[in-house]
Amino acid sequence: MNYSKMNMQFICRMTMLLAFMFAACSENAGTSIDEACGGCTEETRGYALAGRVGDVYPKLLDAVKKSETSSEPWTFENKVFAKEGSIVSVYELDASTFAETGVVFVDTVDGDGRFAFDSLSLNSPYVLITSQERYVSSINRDSEEPDTVYAYKEARKAVVDLRKRSEVSMNLLTNAKAPLMLNYFAEGKSFEEASQLAEHTILANYGVYEDFGPFEELNENVTGLSYVANLMNVLEHLGPLVFLNVPYDSVIHIGARVIFATPDKDVDLDSELGQFYLSDLEMSRYVVGYFASQNGLGQCTESREDETHTITDYMGSYSVVCRSGKWVLGFSKIDYTSGTVTDDRDGKTYKTVTYNWGNVSQTWMAENFLDTARWTVAMGAENISGLDLNHHQGVCPEGWRIPTLNDWHVLLQNMGAQYGVAYDKVVPALYDETATGFGVHGYISAADIEVAIKGYVPNDDEYAHVYVNAIIGSFRNAFIVADASMPSIEFFIYYEILHGFDLNMMQDGEHRLDYDGADYNLLKGYGAVRCIKD
């Protein structure tokens, strides 16, 4: 039997008048009257409601001190709650139309952004909750006791069913959800359908296709919702230009420097500084997803695995690839074989990668044998006199050797051919270990992270040199070659502000792949040792 919405309401009311309060009022056995009528009961009931107005982010905001002269350590702020005295209003919504009925309850928040209503006497369980944040409008200093005048501005809102929720977080996410949800309800969706559809729509607009739970449950436990809220906050208050690809101009940025770099050994990931870095790393991935969405790529699905595109933001281009359900910075995968080698001298095992370039085959270590060494240490020799530079073991394990400049050219020329770019353009692909297996990594030091948080203070000698490191040091790689006295394979030695992670965006001066003509007797160069199989 099919009933119109009006007929259903009429039948429900008649049933109530006949005192069959617990009878089923629909075709589905066991459904309550309120459920069958969409909450159409007009019986006055009391509801309790409590919550908090504000947002909780990952530890991504700038580190702060109580004052410039304070000797206390920097702290990381990640909670932004409504100021004490801000107003929270609860508006009853008609159960059938969701229009405001005129019934309103008002409270103010405490110093922790919290509010509470012990008993809301309502005919409908549906309410719109709004907050107005208090701020200082003016101060009258003419009198001996200055008079402060406060004003209010709308801050956050949420729509909830009080039968199912007595605790609510009012935040940026619920603020975006409320009007969208009401629109979906007006289109004929049920309350639950409208709620879920609004959440899915908002997340998809930011390139997120996961379910992190109801927006109204955003709390101090950092989840994916915290990252989305932070992304919304940056866009709302600072605008899209905050995502300039200037190294550490903001801790929120598309940065191969963050995603493809690893912390130095002096970075304690369990410390606040380390947690800041990990949050920055995760946030960068959300930003990539956001710009992928803005560039119309849609959802990365299993059928699109390894699909690549170039996306743009306001300052550059970036190569992204669909990988395990997410758009990430990177490139399509080429053919290679991964393996390992064990150094019999100390039992240590290293990852390897083998490429078959037609008639040429190369097997490289897929990680540095040594992260840094002088040329003389790597070669185990003071000069090149009498050395077979094409087959010189140096510090490498038995059967392996120090590569030559030509070995690097063979690698880059053939890899460039795989991607359809010149050899000096393919360098970024070496950083995408999934794509090429090579596994080059930049390094981020504790000093780099600290400067990223505090920002550049040009008159502060203590941090001036660190700032330079933060720009060109953390994503710089130099490698020892056998046939040149200085490390001749250097990537991103001068980091260009407008450089994106794109094979077509390499700028002159960002790499040096040729012998620089230095005197072979000036064996002072440092570089990493990346061995190649002899």
C-alpha positions in Angstrom: 0.0 0.0 0.0 1.4 3.4 -1.0 0.7 6.6 0.9 1.6 10.2 0.1 3.6 12.1 2.8 0.4 14.0 3.8 -1.6 10.8 4.1 1.1 9.2 6.3 1.1 12.2 8.6 -2.7 12.1 8.8 -2.7 8.4 9.6 0.0 8.9 12.3 -2.0 11.6 14.0 -5.1 9.5 13.9 -3.3 6.6 15.4 -1.9 8.8 18.2 -5.4 10.1 19.0 -6.6 6.5 19.3 -3.8 6.0 21.8 -2.0 3.3 19.8 1.2 4.9 20.8 3.4 1.9 20.2 1.7 0.5 17.1 3.5 0.4 13.7 2.5 3.3 11.5 4.1 2.0 8.2 4.4 -1.0 6.1 7.6 -1.9 8.0 6.9 -3.9 11.2 8.6 -2.5 14.3 9.0 1.1 13.0 8.1 3.7 15.5 5.6 6.4 15.0 8.3 9.1 14.9 10.3 7.1 12.3 7.3 6.4 10.1 6.2 10.0 10.1 9.7 11.4 9.7 9.4 12.9 13.2 6.0 14.3 12.7 4.9 14.0 16.4 3.8 17.3 17.9 4.2 16.0 21.5 6.4 18.3 23.6 9.4 16.6 24.9 12.6 17.6 26.8 16.0 17.2 25.3 19.5 17.7 26.7 22.2 19.2 24.5 25.9 20.0 25.1 28.8 20.7 22.8 31.7 22.8 21.8 32.2 25.5 19.2 35.5 25.4 17.4 37.9 23.3 15.4 40.7 20.8 16.2 43.5 20.5 13.7 46.6 18.4 13.4 49.6 20.1 14.9 50.1 22.3 11.9 49.7 25.8 13.0 52.7 28.0 13.7 54.6 27.4 16.8 54.1 30.2 19.3 55.7 31.7 22.4 53.9 33.6 25.2 56.2 36.6 24.3 59.2 37.3 22.1 61.4 37.4 25.2 60.0 34.3 26.8 62.5 31.5 27.5 59.8 28.9 27.5 59.9 26.4 24.6 57.8 26.8 21.5 54.4 25.1 21.6 52.2 24.0 18.8 48.6 25.2 18.7 46.0 23.0 17.1 42.8 23.9 18.8 40.7 27.0 18.0 37.6 27.4 20.1 35.0 30.1 20.4 35.9 32.8 22.8 34.2 33.0 26.2 30.9 34.9 26.0 30.1 33.9 22.5 26.4 33.1 21.9 24.9 29.7 21.0 21.3 29.6 19.8 19.1 26.5 19.3 16.3 26.9 16.8 13.5 24.3 16.6 12.9 23.1 13.1 9.5 21.9 11.9 9.7 18.1 11.5 8.1 18.1 8.1 9.4 21.2 6.4 12.6 22.0 8.4 11.4 25.6 8.6 12.1 27.4 11.9 9.1 27.3 14.2 10.1 30.4 16.2 11.1 28.5 19.3 14.6 29.5 20.3 16.9 28.8 23.3 20.1 30.8 23.9 23.3 30.1 26.0 26.9 31.4 26.1 30.1 29.4 25.9 32.6 29.1 28.6 36.4 29.7 28.4 36.8 26.3 26.8 34.3 27.0 24.0 31.7 24.7 25.6 27.9 25.1 26.0 25.2 23.1 27.6 21.4 23.1 27.7 19.9 20.9 30.4 16.4 20.8 29.0 15.1 21.9 25.7 11.3 21.7 25.6 10.5 21.0 21.9 7.8 19.6 19.7 10.3 18.6 17.1 13.6 16.8 17.6 15.3 18.6 14.8 17.2 21.8 15.6 19.5 24.3 13.9 22.3 25.3 16.2 24.2 28.6 15.5 27.0 30.4 17.2 27.9 34.0 17.2 31.5 34.7 18.3 32.1 37.7 20.5 34.8 40.2 19.7 35.9 43.6 20.9 34.3 46.2 18.7 35.6 49.3 20.4 37.1 50.6 23.6 36.2 53.9 25.1 39.3 55.3 26.8 37.8 58.7 27.7 36.9 57.5 31.2 39.1 56.4 34.0 37.8 52.9 33.6 37.8 52.1 29.8 34.5 50.8 28.6 34.8 47.8 26.2 32.1 47.4 23.6 31.5 43.9 22.2 30.0 42.8 18.9 29.1 39.4 17.5 29.7 37.7 14.2 28.3 34.4 12.9 30.8 31.6 13.4 29.6 28.0 13.1 26.3 26.1 12.7 25.0 22.6 12.7 21.7 20.7 12.2 21.1 17.7 14.4 18.4 15.2 15.4 18.3 15.4 19.3 16.9 11.9 19.5 20.2 10.6 18.2 22.7 13.1 19.4 23.0 15.0 22.7 26.7 16.0 22.2 27.7 18.1 19.1 30.8 19.7 17.8 30.1 22.8 15.8 33.0 23.3 13.4 33.9 24.3 9.9 32.7 21.0 8.5 29.3 21.2 10.1 29.1 24.8 9.0 29.4 23.8 5.4 27.2 20.8 5.9 24.1 22.5 7.4 22.8 24.5 4.4 23.6 21.7 2.0 21.8 19.2 4.2 18.7 21.4 4.3 18.7 21.6 0.5 18.9 17.8 0.2 16.0 17.5 2.7 14.0 20.0 0.7 14.6 17.7 -2.4 12.9 14.8 -0.6 15.8 13.1 1.1 15.3 11.7 4.6 17.3 13.3 7.4 19.9 10.5 7.4 20.2 10.5 3.6 20.5 14.3 3.5 23.2 14.1 6.3 25.3 11.5 4.6 25.0 12.9 1.1 26.0 16.4 2.4 29.1 14.9 4.0 30.1 12.9 1.0 29.6 15.9 -1.3 31.7 18.2 0.9 34.6 15.7 1.2 34.6 15.0 -2.5 34.9 18.7 -3.2 38.2 18.6 -1.3 39.4 15.4 -3.1 38.6 13.1 -0.2 36.6 9.9 -0.8 36.8 8.3 2.6 34.3 8.1 5.4 35.7 9.6 8.6 32.4 9.5 10.6 29.9 12.3 11.3 31.2 15.8 11.1 29.5 16.6 14.4 32.0 14.2 16.1 35.1 16.2 15.3 37.0 16.2 18.6 40.4 16.3 20.0 41.3 12.9 18.6 43.0 13.9 15.3 41.4 12.0 12.3 41.0 12.7 8.6 38.3 15.2 9.5 41.0 17.3 11.3 43.0 17.5 8.1 40.0 18.4 6.0 39.0 21.1 8.6 42.5 22.5 8.4 42.4 22.6 4.7 39.1 24.4 4.8 40.4 26.9 7.4 43.4 27.8 5.2 41.3 28.3 2.2 38.6 30.3 4.1 41.0 32.7 5.9 44.0 33.0 3.6 42.7 32.1 0.2 44.2 29.8 -2.4 47.4 31.8 -2.7 48.6 30.2 0.5 49.5 27.2 -1.5 52.4 29.0 -3.3 55.1 26.5 -3.9 57.6 28.5 -2.0 59.6 26.2 0.2 58.2 26.5 3.7 56.4 29.7 2.8 53.6 27.8 4.5 53.6 24.4 6.2 50.7 23.6 4.0 52.0 23.1 0.4 52.4 20.7 -2.4 55.9 19.8 -1.7 58.0 16.9 -3.2 60.5 18.3 -0.7 58.3 17.0 2.1 56.7 14.0 0.5 60.0 12.7 -1.0 62.3 13.6 1.8 63.2 11.7 4.9 64.2 13.2 8.3 67.8 13.2 9.3 68.8 10.9 12.2 68.7 13.9 14.6 64.9 14.3 14.1 63.1 12.5 16.9 59.7 11.6 15.4 58.2 11.1 18.8 59.0 14.7 19.8 56.7 17.7 19.1 59.0 18.7 16.3 58.8 15.2 14.8 55.1 15.1 15.1 54.9 18.5 13.4 56.9 17.0 10.5 54.6 14.0 10.2 51.5 16.1 10.3 53.0 18.3 7.6 53.7 15.2 5.5 50.2 14.0 5.9 48.7 17.4 5.2 50.7 17.7 2.0 49.0 14.6 0.8 45.6 16.1 1.4 46.6 19.2 -0.5 47.6 17.0 -3.5 44.2 15.4 -3.4 42.6 18.8 -3.2 44.3 20.2 -6.3 43.7 16.9 -8.1 40.0 17.5 -7.4 40.3 21.2 -8.5 41.9 20.0 -11.7 38.9 17.7 -12.4 40.6 14.4 -12.0 37.8 12.8 -10.0 38.3 9.8 -7.8 41.3 7.6 -8.0 39.8 4.1 -8.3 41.3 0.6 -8.8 40.5 0.7 -12.5 42.6 3.9 -12.8 45.7 2.6 -11.0 49.0 4.1 -12.3 47.1 6.7 -14.4 49.1 9.9 -14.5 48.2 13.5 -15.1 49.7 16.9 -14.8 47.9 19.2 -12.4 48.4 22.9 -11.8 48.0 25.2 -8.8 48.5 28.9 -8.7 52.3 28.7 -9.1 53.3 25.6 -11.0 52.7 22.2 -12.4 52.9 18.8 -10.8 52.8 15.2 -11.9 50.3 13.1 -10.0 49.6 9.4 -10.3 46.6 7.3 -9.1 48.0 4.9 -6.5 46.1 2.7 -4.0 43.0 4.8 -4.1 44.6 8.3 -3.9 46.2 10.9 -6.2 49.8 11.3 -5.1 52.8 13.2 -6.4 54.6 10.8 -8.7 54.9 9.2 -12.1 53.8 6.1 -13.9 55.8 2.9 -13.1 58.5 1.7 -15.5 59.9 -1.8 -15.8 62.4 -2.8 -13.2 63.3 -5.7 -10.9 63.8 -5.2 -7.1 66.2 -7.3 -5.1 68.7 -7.2 -2.3 72.5 -7.6 -1.7 74.3 -8.5 1.5 77.7 -7.1 2.3 79.7 -10.2 3.5 82.0 -7.9 5.5 79.4 -6.8 8.0 76.2 -8.7 7.1 74.3 -5.6 6.2 71.6 -6.0 3.5 70.9 -3.3 0.9 68.0 -2.9 -1.6 68.8 -3.1 -5.3 67.1 -2.3 -8.6 67.8 -3.7 -12.0 67.0 -2.1 -15.3 67.2 -3.7 -18.8 67.6 -0.9 -21.3 67.5 -3.0 -24.5 71.1 -4.1 -25.0 72.2 -2.4 -21.8 71.5 -3.7 -18.3 72.3 -1.9 -15.0 71.9 -3.0 -11.4 72.2 -0.2 -8.8 71.8 -0.1 -5.1 68.3 1.3 -4.4 69.6 3.1 -1.4 72.8 4.9 -0.4 75.7 2.7 0.7 76.9 5.7 2.6 74.9 8.9 3.0 77.9 11.1 2.9 81.7 10.7 2.4 84.7 12.4 0.9 85.8 11.3 -2.5 89.1 9.9 -1.0 87.1 7.8 1.5 84.7 6.5 -1.1 87.4 5.6 -3.5 89.9 4.3 -0.8 92.6 6.3 -2.6 94.3 9.6 -2.5 94.4 10.1 -6.2 93.4 8.5 -9.5 96.9 7.4 -10.5 96.9 3.8 -11.6 93.2 3.2 -10.9 90.8 1.5 -13.3 88.0 4.1 -12.8 85.5 2.0 -14.8 85.9 -1.0 -12.3 86.9 0.5 -9.0 85.4 -1.2 -5.9 86.3 1.5 -3.4 84.1 1.1 -0.3 81.4 -0.9 -2.1 80.8 -4.6 -1.4 82.5 -7.3 -3.4 81.2 -7.4 -7.0 80.1 -3.8 -6.8 81.9 -0.5 -7.6 81.8 3.3 -7.5 79.8 4.5 -10.6 81.3 6.7 -13.2 79.8 9.8 -14.8 78.9 7.6 -17.8 77.0 5.2 -15.6 74.7 8.0 -14.5 74.3 9.2 -18.0 73.2 5.7 -19.2 70.7 5.6 -16.3 69.2 9.0 -16.9 69.2 8.8 -20.7 67.4 5.5 -20.8 65.0 6.4 -18.1 64.3 9.7 -19.8 63.5 7.7 -22.9 60.9 5.7 -20.9 59.1 9.0 -20.0 59.7 10.8 -23.2 61.9 13.5 -21.8 65.6 14.5 -22.0 68.0 12.9 -19.6 68.3 16.1 -17.6 64.5 16.4 -17.2 63.9 12.9 -15.7 65.7 13.5 -12.4 62.5 14.0 -10.3 61.4 10.5 -11.2 64.3 9.1 -9.3 62.6 10.3 -6.1 59.5 8.2 -6.8 60.6 4.8 -5.6 57.4 3.1 -6.6 57.7 4.4 -10.2 61.4 3.8 -10.8 62.7 1.7 -7.9 65.7 4.0 -7.5 64.7 5.5 -4.2 66.6 8.9 -4.0 65.6 10.8 -0.9 66.2 14.3 0.2 66.8 15.0 3.9 65.0 17.2 6.3 66.9 18.2 9.5 65.5 19.3 12.8 66.8 22.8 12.0 64.9 22.8 8.7 61.6 21.8 10.4 62.1 24.4 13.1 62.7 27.2 10.6 59.6 26.0 8.7 57.6 26.5 11.9 59.1 29.7 13.1 59.5 31.3 9.7 62.5 33.3 8.5 63.8 35.9 10.8 66.4 37.8 8.6 68.0 39.7 11.4 68.5 36.6 13.6 72.0 35.3 12.9 71.1 32.1 14.7 68.6 31.1 12.1 69.8 33.0 9.0 72.1 30.1 7.8 69.5 27.5 8.7 67.0 29.3 6.5 69.3 28.8 3.5 69.4 25.1 4.4 65.7 25.0 4.5 65.5 26.3 0.9 68.3 24.3 -0.8 69.6 21.8 1.6 66.9 19.4 2.5 66.2 18.4 -1.1 69.7 18.4 -2.4 71.5 15.3 -3.4 75.2 14.9 -4.4 76.8 11.6 -5.4 80.4 10.5 -5.7 81.6 9.4 -9.1 84.8 7.6 -9.7 86.1 9.8 -12.6 85.8 13.3 -11.1 87.3 14.8 -8.0 84.2 16.6 -6.9 80.7 15.1 -6.6 79.5 15.7 -10.2 76.0 14.3 -9.9 74.0 16.9 -8.0 70.3 17.3 -8.1 68.4 20.4 -7.0 71.5 22.1 -5.9 69.8 25.5 -6.5 66.1 25.0 -5.6 64.0 27.2 -7.9 61.0 28.8 -6.2 58.6 28.0 -9.0 59.8 24.5 -9.5 57.1 21.8 -9.4 57.4 18.1 -9.3 57.1 17.7 -13.0 59.4 16.1 -15.6 58.9 19.1 -17.9 59.6 21.7 -15.3 63.3 21.3 -14.5 65.0 24.7 -14.6 68.6 25.5 -15.5 70.9 25.5 -12.5 68.8 22.9 -10.6 71.1 20.1 -11.5 74.7 19.5 -12.5 75.3 16.2 -14.3 78.7 17.0 -16.0 82.3 17.0 -14.9 83.0 20.5 -13.7 86.7 20.7 -14.7 88.0 20.7 -11.1 91.6 19.7 -10.5 91.8 16.0 -9.7 94.2 16.8 -6.9 91.6 18.8 -5.0 89.9 15.8 -3.5 87.7 17.7 -1.0 84.2 16.9 -2.3 81.5 15.3 -0.2 78.7 13.2 -1.6 76.6 10.0 -1.0 77.9 6.7 -2.2 75.5 4.8 -4.5 77.2 1.6 -5.7 76.6 -0.1 -9.0 77.1 -3.8 -9.8 80.3 -4.4 -11.6 
